[in-house]
């Protein structure tokens, strides 16, 4: 992992998904878990250069804006679930989401 690389991630807590970026995904998960009585789990993640990670994160947030609950958290409805499943499929294929795929 290079200095300017970022993780683009999806985390889940109960019936909500968080789409975000972080330098250290596992530290980020632990930080969010503090004070939260419900398990936050990492669903899928990808490694990008920082500029690309921010660009794709914004595109995902715009694509799913009708499902936004607060900040980077989105309710688990049909559109969000299908998109998360798509991201998991890409990861399993060894591919990454591109802006035009959002």
N, C-alpha and C positions, 0 to 999 in steps of 0.2 A: 504494500500500500504506500503510495507516494504521499508527500506532505500535503498536497492540495487535493487529494482524493476524498470523496464523501460517500457514505452509504445512503442510498435512497431506500427507505424501508416502509413496510406495512406492519403495524402492530395491532393486536386485537385485545380488547377488554370488554368482556360480556358481549353485548350486541352492538359494539361500536368498533370502527377501524380508524387508526391514525396513519396518515401518510406524511412522512417527514424525511429529513436528511440529518445526518450526524457524522462527526469524525469517528466516534467510537460507539457503535450500535449497542454493545452490551452494557456499557456504562450508562448510556441514555436510558435503556430499559430499566436498569436498577434505580436510577434517579426518579423515573416516573412511578416506579413501584412503591417507593417510600410514601407512606401515608395513604396508600390506596389499598383497601381491603380485598379488592378483586384482582385476580391474576392478570397480568399484562404479558402476552406472549408475542414473540416475533413470528410473523407469518411467512414473510419472504423479504429478501433484500438483494440489492444490486450495488456494485461499486462503480462510481463515475468520477470524472474530473469534476471539481466543485461547480464550475460554471454550468456544465451539462446537468448535474444533479439538481441545481436550483431551477433551471429552465424546465426540466421534466416535472419536478415537483409542482411548480406553478401550473403547468398544463394539466396535471392530474386534478389539482384542486379546482381549476376552472371547469373541467369536464364533469366533476362530481358535485359542483356547487349546490345543486338542488337538494342534495342529501346532507349538506353540512349542518352539524349541530353546534359546534363551538371550536374556534381555532382550527386545528388540523384534524379534528375528530368528525367522523361521518357515520350516520346510522347505517346499519346493515340491512339495506333494502335490496331489491332485485338487481338494480343497476350496479351498486357497489359490490355486491357478492359476485356478479358476473365479471366485473373488472378485476377483483382480487383473484378469482380463478384463472383469468387470462394471464395475470402476472406470474402466478405459480406455474402455469403451463410454459411460459417463456423461460422461466428459471430452469425447469426440468429439461428443456430443449437446449440449454446453454446459451440462450439469447437474452437480450436486454430490451426493455421498452424504449422506443424512439419517440421523439416528439410527434411525428406523424401517426404513430400508433395510438396516441391518446385520444 
